[in-house]
Amino acid sequence: MKKLELPFCFLYLEDRYAILDMKKDCSINIDSATEITGELERFYQNRPFIFITHRKHHHPIDLNVYKGRILKNMIGFAIVSDNPEERVRAATEQPLWENAFTFFTDLEDAKSWAESFFSS
């Protein structure tokens, strides 16, 4: 695992999935999304991976990030939170994502889901 600390988040990069953990009082906007995407592109290059966002803290999200540069090798997206408001917000995000998209309340369940894409 590779752990990166950016000014607004921690990014944990595993062979088959990445976990985004936003810092408290930070937000996702076009600039932060571009920086995250750049790190993902450098690490995964052309290898397929799943993106997991572990939403421990509520943070604003500019939904225009879904219109930006989405990596073609990002084959799935999971949101993890025990906050019911995040499930509601996920429902507004899901139509903006074309590949596999799901919601979990437990990070370990999201990791298992991600691994299932690669099991034979």
Phi and psi in radians as a Rosetta constraint file:
Dihedral C 1 N 2 CA 2 C 2 CIRCULARHARMONIC -1.992 0.35
Dihedral N 2 CA 2 C 2 N 3 CIRCULARHARMONIC 2.277 0.35
Dihedral C 2 N 3 CA 3 C 3 CIRCULARHARMONIC -1.959 0.35
Dihedral N 3 CA 3 C 3 N 4 CIRCULARHARMONIC 2.199 0.35
Dihedral C 3 N 4 CA 4 C 4 CIRCULARHARMONIC -2.021 0.35
Dihedral N 4 CA 4 C 4 N 5 CIRCULARHARMONIC 2.444 0.35
Dihedral C 4 N 5 CA 5 C 5 CIRCULARHARMONIC -1.988 0.35
Dihedral N 5 CA 5 C 5 N 6 CIRCULARHARMONIC 2.072 0.35
Dihedral C 5 N 6 CA 6 C 6 CIRCULARHARMONIC -1.831 0.35
Dihedral N 6 CA 6 C 6 N 7 CIRCULARHARMONIC 2.916 0.35
Dihedral C 6 N 7 CA 7 C 7 CIRCULARHARMONIC -0.992 0.35
Dihedral N 7 CA 7 C 7 N 8 CIRCULARHARMONIC -0.449 0.35
Dihedral C 7 N 8 CA 8 C 8 CIRCULARHARMONIC -2.028 0.35
Dihedral N 8 CA 8 C 8 N 9 CIRCULARHARMONIC -0.086 0.35
Dihedral C 8 N 9 CA 9 C 9 CIRCULARHARMONIC -2.830 0.35
Dihedral N 9 CA 9 C 9 N 10 CIRCULARHARMONIC 2.965 0.35
Dihedral C 9 N 10 CA 10 C 10 CIRCULARHARMONIC -1.936 0.35
Dihedral N 10 CA 10 C 10 N 11 CIRCULARHARMONIC 2.477 0.35
Dihedral C 10 N 11 CA 11 C 11 CIRCULARHARMONIC -2.226 0.35
Dihedral N 11 CA 11 C 11 N 12 CIRCULARHARMONIC 2.098 0.35
Dihedral C 11 N 12 CA 12 C 12 CIRCULARHARMONIC -1.857 0.35
Dihedral N 12 CA 12 C 12 N 13 CIRCULARHARMONIC 2.075 0.35
Dihedral C 12 N 13 CA 13 C 13 CIRCULARHARMONIC -1.917 0.35
Dihedral N 13 CA 13 C 13 N 14 CIRCULARHARMONIC 1.968 0.35
Dihedral C 13 N 14 CA 14 C 14 CIRCULARHARMONIC -1.818 0.35
Dihedral N 14 CA 14 C 14 N 15 CIRCULARHARMONIC 3.006 0.35
Dihedral C 14 N 15 CA 15 C 15 CIRCULARHARMONIC -1.024 0.35
Dihedral N 15 CA 15 C 15 N 16 CIRCULARHARMONIC -0.673 0.35
Dihedral C 15 N 16 CA 16 C 16 CIRCULARHARMONIC -2.007 0.35
Dihedral N 16 CA 16 C 16 N 17 CIRCULARHARMONIC -0.166 0.35
Dihedral C 16 N 17 CA 17 C 17 CIRCULARHARMONIC -2.664 0.35
Dihedral N 17 CA 17 C 17 N 18 CIRCULARHARMONIC 2.740 0.35
Dihedral C 17 N 18 CA 18 C 18 CIRCULARHARMONIC -2.079 0.35
Dihedral N 18 CA 18 C 18 N 19 CIRCULARHARMONIC 2.497 0.35
Dihedral C 18 N 19 CA 19 C 19 CIRCULARHARMONIC -2.058 0.35
Dihedral N 19 CA 19 C 19 N 20 CIRCULARHARMONIC 2.178 0.35
Dihedral C 19 N 20 CA 20 C 20 CIRCULARHARMONIC -1.748 0.35
Dihedral N 20 CA 20 C 20 N 21 CIRCULARHARMONIC 2.224 0.35
Dihedral C 20 N 21 CA 21 C 21 CIRCULARHARMONIC -2.202 0.35
Dihedral N 21 CA 21 C 21 N 22 CIRCULARHARMONIC 1.753 0.35
Dihedral C 21 N 22 CA 22 C 22 CIRCULARHARMONIC -1.227 0.35
Dihedral N 22 CA 22 C 22 N 23 CIRCULARHARMONIC 2.511 0.35
Dihedral C 22 N 23 CA 23 C 23 CIRCULARHARMONIC -1.340 0.35
Dihedral N 23 CA 23 C 23 N 24 CIRCULARHARMONIC 2.686 0.35
Dihedral C 23 N 24 CA 24 C 24 CIRCULARHARMONIC -1.064 0.35
Dihedral N 24 CA 24 C 24 N 25 CIRCULARHARMONIC 2.454 0.35
Dihedral C 24 N 25 CA 25 C 25 CIRCULARHARMONIC 1.175 0.35
Dihedral N 25 CA 25 C 25 N 26 CIRCULARHARMONIC 0.408 0.35
Dihedral C 25 N 26 CA 26 C 26 CIRCULARHARMONIC -1.971 0.35
Dihedral N 26 CA 26 C 26 N 27 CIRCULARHARMONIC 2.934 0.35
Dihedral C 26 N 27 CA 27 C 27 CIRCULARHARMONIC -2.413 0.35
Dihedral N 27 CA 27 C 27 N 28 CIRCULARHARMONIC 2.859 0.35
Dihedral C 27 N 28 CA 28 C 28 CIRCULARHARMONIC -1.771 0.35
Dihedral N 28 CA 28 C 28 N 29 CIRCULARHARMONIC 2.086 0.35
Dihedral C 28 N 29 CA 29 C 29 CIRCULARHARMONIC -2.301 0.35
Dihedral N 29 CA 29 C 29 N 30 CIRCULARHARMONIC -3.071 0.35
Dihedral C 29 N 30 CA 30 C 30 CIRCULARHARMONIC -1.031 0.35
Dihedral N 30 CA 30 C 30 N 31 CIRCULARHARMONIC -0.751 0.35
Dihedral C 30 N 31 CA 31 C 31 CIRCULARHARMONIC -1.143 0.35
Dihedral N 31 CA 31 C 31 N 32 CIRCULARHARMONIC -0.826 0.35
Dihedral C 31 N 32 CA 32 C 32 CIRCULARHARMONIC -1.176 0.35
Dihedral N 32 CA 32 C 32 N 33 CIRCULARHARMONIC -0.662 0.35
Dihedral C 32 N 33 CA 33 C 33 CIRCULARHARMONIC -1.119 0.35
Dihedral N 33 CA 33 C 33 N 34 CIRCULARHARMONIC -0.662 0.35
Dihedral C 33 N 34 CA 34 C 34 CIRCULARHARMONIC -1.122 0.35
Dihedral N 34 CA 34 C 34 N 35 CIRCULARHARMONIC -0.718 0.35
Dihedral C 34 N 35 CA 35 C 35 CIRCULARHARMONIC -1.151 0.35
Dihedral N 35 CA 35 C 35 N 36 CIRCULARHARMONIC -0.752 0.35
Dihedral C 35 N 36 CA 36 C 36 CIRCULARHARMONIC -1.086 0.35
Dihedral N 36 CA 36 C 36 N 37 CIRCULARHARMONIC -0.810 0.35
Dihedral C 36 N 37 CA 37 C 37 CIRCULARHARMONIC -1.039 0.35
Dihedral N 37 CA 37 C 37 N 38 CIRCULARHARMONIC -0.694 0.35
Dihedral C 37 N 38 CA 38 C 38 CIRCULARHARMONIC -1.071 0.35
Dihedral N 38 CA 38 C 38 N 39 CIRCULARHARMONIC -0.736 0.35
Dihedral C 38 N 39 CA 39 C 39 CIRCULARHARMONIC -1.144 0.35
Dihedral N 39 CA 39 C 39 N 40 CIRCULARHARMONIC -0.724 0.35
Dihedral C 39 N 40 CA 40 C 40 CIRCULARHARMONIC -1.108 0.35
Dihedral N 40 CA 40 C 40 N 41 CIRCULARHARMONIC -0.729 0.35
Dihedral C 40 N 41 CA 41 C 41 CIRCULARHARMONIC -1.119 0.35
Dihedral N 41 CA 41 C 41 N 42 CIRCULARHARMONIC -0.739 0.35
Dihedral C 41 N 42 CA 42 C 42 CIRCULARHARMONIC -1.121 0.35
Dihedral N 42 CA 42 C 42 N 43 CIRCULARHARMONIC -0.721 0.35
Dihedral C 42 N 43 CA 43 C 43 CIRCULARHARMONIC -1.309 0.35
Dihedral N 43 CA 43 C 43 N 44 CIRCULARHARMONIC -0.863 0.35
Dihedral C 43 N 44 CA 44 C 44 CIRCULARHARMONIC -1.536 0.35
Dihedral N 44 CA 44 C 44 N 45 CIRCULARHARMONIC -0.353 0.35
Dihedral C 44 N 45 CA 45 C 45 CIRCULARHARMONIC 0.883 0.35
Dihedral N 45 CA 45 C 45 N 46 CIRCULARHARMONIC -1.938 0.35
Dihedral C 45 N 46 CA 46 C 46 CIRCULARHARMONIC -1.868 0.35
Dihedral N 46 CA 46 C 46 N 47 CIRCULARHARMONIC 0.098 0.35
Dihedral C 46 N 47 CA 47 C 47 CIRCULARHARMONIC -1.317 0.35
Dihedral N 47 CA 47 C 47 N 48 CIRCULARHARMONIC 2.424 0.35
Dihedral C 47 N 48 CA 48 C 48 CIRCULARHARMONIC -1.183 0.35
Dihedral N 48 CA 48 C 48 N 49 CIRCULARHARMONIC 2.562 0.35
Dihedral C 48 N 49 CA 49 C 49 CIRCULARHARMONIC -2.712 0.35
Dihedral N 49 CA 49 C 49 N 50 CIRCULARHARMONIC 2.870 0.35
Dihedral C 49 N 50 CA 50 C 50 CIRCULARHARMONIC -1.887 0.35
Dihedral N 50 CA 50 C 50 N 51 CIRCULARHARMONIC 2.470 0.35
Dihedral C 50 N 51 CA 51 C 51 CIRCULARHARMONIC -1.872 0.35
Dihedral N 51 CA 51 C 51 N 52 CIRCULARHARMONIC 2.171 0.35
Dihedral C 51 N 52 CA 52 C 52 CIRCULARHARMONIC -2.043 0.35
Dihedral N 52 CA 52 C 52 N 53 CIRCULARHARMONIC 2.184 0.35
Dihedral C 52 N 53 CA 53 C 53 CIRCULARHARMONIC -1.864 0.35
Dihedral N 53 CA 53 C 53 N 54 CIRCULARHARMONIC 2.053 0.35
Dihedral C 53 N 54 CA 54 C 54 CIRCULARHARMONIC -1.668 0.35
Dihedral N 54 CA 54 C 54 N 55 CIRCULARHARMONIC 1.751 0.35
Dihedral C 54 N 55 CA 55 C 55 CIRCULARHARMONIC -1.583 0.35
Dihedral N 55 CA 55 C 55 N 56 CIRCULARHARMONIC 1.412 0.35
Dihedral C 55 N 56 CA 56 C 56 CIRCULARHARMONIC -1.300 0.35
Dihedral N 56 CA 56 C 56 N 57 CIRCULARHARMONIC -0.597 0.35
Dihedral C 56 N 57 CA 57 C 57 CIRCULARHARMONIC -2.111 0.35
Dihedral N 57 CA 57 C 57 N 58 CIRCULARHARMONIC 2.411 0.35
Dihedral C 57 N 58 CA 58 C 58 CIRCULARHARMONIC -1.139 0.35
Dihedral N 58 CA 58 C 58 N 59 CIRCULARHARMONIC 2.342 0.35
Dihedral C 58 N 59 CA 59 C 59 CIRCULARHARMONIC -2.515 0.35
Dihedral N 59 CA 59 C 59 N 60 CIRCULARHARMONIC 2.525 0.35
Dihedral C 59 N 60 CA 60 C 60 CIRCULARHARMONIC -1.119 0.35
Dihedral N 60 CA 60 C 60 N 61 CIRCULARHARMONIC 2.531 0.35
Dihedral C 60 N 61 CA 61 C 61 CIRCULARHARMONIC -2.298 0.35
Dihedral N 61 CA 61 C 61 N 62 CIRCULARHARMONIC 2.162 0.35
Dihedral C 61 N 62 CA 62 C 62 CIRCULARHARMONIC -1.378 0.35
Dihedral N 62 CA 62 C 62 N 63 CIRCULARHARMONIC 1.923 0.35
Dihedral C 62 N 63 CA 63 C 63 CIRCULARHARMONIC -1.125 0.35
Dihedral N 63 CA 63 C 63 N 64 CIRCULARHARMONIC -0.194 0.35
Dihedral C 63 N 64 CA 64 C 64 CIRCULARHARMONIC -1.155 0.35
Dihedral N 64 CA 64 C 64 N 65 CIRCULARHARMONIC -0.265 0.35
Dihedral C 64 N 65 CA 65 C 65 CIRCULARHARMONIC -1.094 0.35
Dihedral N 65 CA 65 C 65 N 66 CIRCULARHARMONIC -0.455 0.35
Dihedral C 65 N 66 CA 66 C 66 CIRCULARHARMONIC -1.261 0.35
Dihedral N 66 CA 66 C 66 N 67 CIRCULARHARMONIC -0.298 0.35
Dihedral C 66 N 67 CA 67 C 67 CIRCULARHARMONIC -1.584 0.35
Dihedral N 67 CA 67 C 67 N 68 CIRCULARHARMONIC -0.138 0.35
Dihedral C 67 N 68 CA 68 C 68 CIRCULARHARMONIC -1.404 0.35
Dihedral N 68 CA 68 C 68 N 69 CIRCULARHARMONIC -2.765 0.35
Dihedral C 68 N 69 CA 69 C 69 CIRCULARHARMONIC -1.351 0.35
Dihedral N 69 CA 69 C 69 N 70 CIRCULARHARMONIC 1.792 0.35
Dihedral C 69 N 70 CA 70 C 70 CIRCULARHARMONIC -1.682 0.35
Dihedral N 70 CA 70 C 70 N 71 CIRCULARHARMONIC 2.267 0.35
Dihedral C 70 N 71 CA 71 C 71 CIRCULARHARMONIC -1.216 0.35
Dihedral N 71 CA 71 C 71 N 72 CIRCULARHARMONIC 2.315 0.35
Dihedral C 71 N 72 CA 72 C 72 CIRCULARHARMONIC -1.164 0.35
Dihedral N 72 CA 72 C 72 N 73 CIRCULARHARMONIC -0.419 0.35
Dihedral C 72 N 73 CA 73 C 73 CIRCULARHARMONIC -1.549 0.35
Dihedral N 73 CA 73 C 73 N 74 CIRCULARHARMONIC 0.030 0.35
Dihedral C 73 N 74 CA 74 C 74 CIRCULARHARMONIC -1.498 0.35
Dihedral N 74 CA 74 C 74 N 75 CIRCULARHARMONIC 1.726 0.35
Dihedral C 74 N 75 CA 75 C 75 CIRCULARHARMONIC -1.635 0.35
Dihedral N 75 CA 75 C 75 N 76 CIRCULARHARMONIC -0.077 0.35
Dihedral C 75 N 76 CA 76 C 76 CIRCULARHARMONIC -2.808 0.35
Dihedral N 76 CA 76 C 76 N 77 CIRCULARHARMONIC 2.745 0.35
Dihedral C 76 N 77 CA 77 C 77 CIRCULARHARMONIC -2.431 0.35
Dihedral N 77 CA 77 C 77 N 78 CIRCULARHARMONIC 2.231 0.35
Dihedral C 77 N 78 CA 78 C 78 CIRCULARHARMONIC -2.214 0.35
Dihedral N 78 CA 78 C 78 N 79 CIRCULARHARMONIC 2.458 0.35
Dihedral C 78 N 79 CA 79 C 79 CIRCULARHARMONIC -1.929 0.35
Dihedral N 79 CA 79 C 79 N 80 CIRCULARHARMONIC 2.309 0.35
Dihedral C 79 N 80 CA 80 C 80 CIRCULARHARMONIC -2.104 0.35
Dihedral N 80 CA 80 C 80 N 81 CIRCULARHARMONIC 2.155 0.35
Dihedral C 80 N 81 CA 81 C 81 CIRCULARHARMONIC -2.892 0.35
Dihedral N 81 CA 81 C 81 N 82 CIRCULARHARMONIC 2.586 0.35
Dihedral C 81 N 82 CA 82 C 82 CIRCULARHARMONIC -1.743 0.35
Dihedral N 82 CA 82 C 82 N 83 CIRCULARHARMONIC 0.160 0.35
Dihedral C 82 N 83 CA 83 C 83 CIRCULARHARMONIC -1.617 0.35
Dihedral N 83 CA 83 C 83 N 84 CIRCULARHARMONIC 2.067 0.35
Dihedral C 83 N 84 CA 84 C 84 CIRCULARHARMONIC -1.019 0.35
Dihedral N 84 CA 84 C 84 N 85 CIRCULARHARMONIC -0.504 0.35
Dihedral C 84 N 85 CA 85 C 85 CIRCULARHARMONIC -1.138 0.35
Dihedral N 85 CA 85 C 85 N 86 CIRCULARHARMONIC -0.542 0.35
Dihedral C 85 N 86 CA 86 C 86 CIRCULARHARMONIC -1.206 0.35
Dihedral N 86 CA 86 C 86 N 87 CIRCULARHARMONIC -0.576 0.35
Dihedral C 86 N 87 CA 87 C 87 CIRCULARHARMONIC -1.124 0.35
Dihedral N 87 CA 87 C 87 N 88 CIRCULARHARMONIC -0.704 0.35
Dihedral C 87 N 88 CA 88 C 88 CIRCULARHARMONIC -1.123 0.35
Dihedral N 88 CA 88 C 88 N 89 CIRCULARHARMONIC -0.780 0.35
Dihedral C 88 N 89 CA 89 C 89 CIRCULARHARMONIC -1.134 0.35
Dihedral N 89 CA 89 C 89 N 90 CIRCULARHARMONIC -0.650 0.35
Dihedral C 89 N 90 CA 90 C 90 CIRCULARHARMONIC -1.030 0.35
Dihedral N 90 CA 90 C 90 N 91 CIRCULARHARMONIC -0.617 0.35
Dihedral C 90 N 91 CA 91 C 91 CIRCULARHARMONIC -1.119 0.35
Dihedral N 91 CA 91 C 91 N 92 CIRCULARHARMONIC -0.491 0.35
Dihedral C 91 N 92 CA 92 C 92 CIRCULARHARMONIC -1.427 0.35
Dihedral N 92 CA 92 C 92 N 93 CIRCULARHARMONIC -0.432 0.35
Dihedral C 92 N 93 CA 93 C 93 CIRCULARHARMONIC -1.444 0.35
Dihedral N 93 CA 93 C 93 N 94 CIRCULARHARMONIC -0.591 0.35
Dihedral C 93 N 94 CA 94 C 94 CIRCULARHARMONIC -0.944 0.35
Dihedral N 94 CA 94 C 94 N 95 CIRCULARHARMONIC -0.779 0.35
Dihedral C 94 N 95 CA 95 C 95 CIRCULARHARMONIC -1.117 0.35
Dihedral N 95 CA 95 C 95 N 96 CIRCULARHARMONIC -0.275 0.35
Dihedral C 95 N 96 CA 96 C 96 CIRCULARHARMONIC -1.509 0.35
Dihedral N 96 CA 96 C 96 N 97 CIRCULARHARMONIC -0.115 0.35
Dihedral C 96 N 97 CA 97 C 97 CIRCULARHARMONIC -1.988 0.35
Dihedral N 97 CA 97 C 97 N 98 CIRCULARHARMONIC 2.298 0.35
Dihedral C 97 N 98 CA 98 C 98 CIRCULARHARMONIC -1.563 0.35
Dihedral N 98 CA 98 C 98 N 99 CIRCULARHARMONIC -0.418 0.35
Dihedral C 98 N 99 CA 99 C 99 CIRCULARHARMONIC -1.708 0.35
Dihedral N 99 CA 99 C 99 N 100 CIRCULARHARMONIC -2.925 0.35
Dihedral C 99 N 100 CA 100 C 100 CIRCULARHARMONIC -0.980 0.35
Dihedral N 100 CA 100 C 100 N 101 CIRCULARHARMONIC 2.349 0.35
Dihedral C 100 N 101 CA 101 C 101 CIRCULARHARMONIC -2.536 0.35
Dihedral N 101 CA 101 C 101 N 102 CIRCULARHARMONIC 2.276 0.35
Dihedral C 101 N 102 CA 102 C 102 CIRCULARHARMONIC -2.652 0.35
Dihedral N 102 CA 102 C 102 N 103 CIRCULARHARMONIC 2.976 0.35
Dihedral C 102 N 103 CA 103 C 103 CIRCULARHARMONIC -2.204 0.35
Dihedral N 103 CA 103 C 103 N 104 CIRCULARHARMONIC 2.392 0.35
Dihedral C 103 N 104 CA 104 C 104 CIRCULARHARMONIC -2.307 0.35
Dihedral N 104 CA 104 C 104 N 105 CIRCULARHARMONIC 2.699 0.35
Dihedral C 104 N 105 CA 105 C 105 CIRCULARHARMONIC -1.736 0.35
Dihedral N 105 CA 105 C 105 N 106 CIRCULARHARMONIC -0.139 0.35
Dihedral C 105 N 106 CA 106 C 106 CIRCULARHARMONIC -2.252 0.35
Dihedral N 106 CA 106 C 106 N 107 CIRCULARHARMONIC 2.239 0.35
Dihedral C 106 N 107 CA 107 C 107 CIRCULARHARMONIC -1.084 0.35
Dihedral N 107 CA 107 C 107 N 108 CIRCULARHARMONIC -0.673 0.35
Dihedral C 107 N 108 CA 108 C 108 CIRCULARHARMONIC -1.094 0.35
Dihedral N 108 CA 108 C 108 N 109 CIRCULARHARMONIC -0.634 0.35
Dihedral C 108 N 109 CA 109 C 109 CIRCULARHARMONIC -1.119 0.35
Dihedral N 109 CA 109 C 109 N 110 CIRCULARHARMONIC -0.697 0.35
Dihedral C 109 N 110 CA 110 C 110 CIRCULARHARMONIC -1.149 0.35
Dihedral N 110 CA 110 C 110 N 111 CIRCULARHARMONIC -0.683 0.35
Dihedral C 110 N 111 CA 111 C 111 CIRCULARHARMONIC -1.115 0.35
Dihedral N 111 CA 111 C 111 N 112 CIRCULARHARMONIC -0.745 0.35
Dihedral C 111 N 112 CA 112 C 112 CIRCULARHARMONIC -1.091 0.35
Dihedral N 112 CA 112 C 112 N 113 CIRCULARHARMONIC -0.742 0.35
Dihedral C 112 N 113 CA 113 C 113 CIRCULARHARMONIC -1.037 0.35
Dihedral N 113 CA 113 C 113 N 114 CIRCULARHARMONIC -0.781 0.35
Dihedral C 113 N 114 CA 114 C 114 CIRCULARHARMONIC -1.080 0.35
Dihedral N 114 CA 114 C 114 N 115 CIRCULARHARMONIC -0.775 0.35
Dihedral C 114 N 115 CA 115 C 115 CIRCULARHARMONIC -1.109 0.35
Dihedral N 115 CA 115 C 115 N 116 CIRCULARHARMONIC -0.538 0.35
Dihedral C 115 N 116 CA 116 C 116 CIRCULARHARMONIC -1.098 0.35
Dihedral N 116 CA 116 C 116 N 117 CIRCULARHARMONIC -0.388 0.35
Dihedral C 116 N 117 CA 117 C 117 CIRCULARHARMONIC -1.202 0.35
Dihedral N 117 CA 117 C 117 N 118 CIRCULARHARMONIC -0.350 0.35
Dihedral C 117 N 118 CA 118 C 118 CIRCULARHARMONIC -1.990 0.35
Dihedral N 118 CA 118 C 118 N 119 CIRCULARHARMONIC -0.035 0.35
Dihedral C 118 N 119 CA 119 C 119 CIRCULARHARMONIC -1.418 0.35
Dihedral N 119 CA 119 C 119 N 120 CIRCULARHARMONIC 2.546 0.35
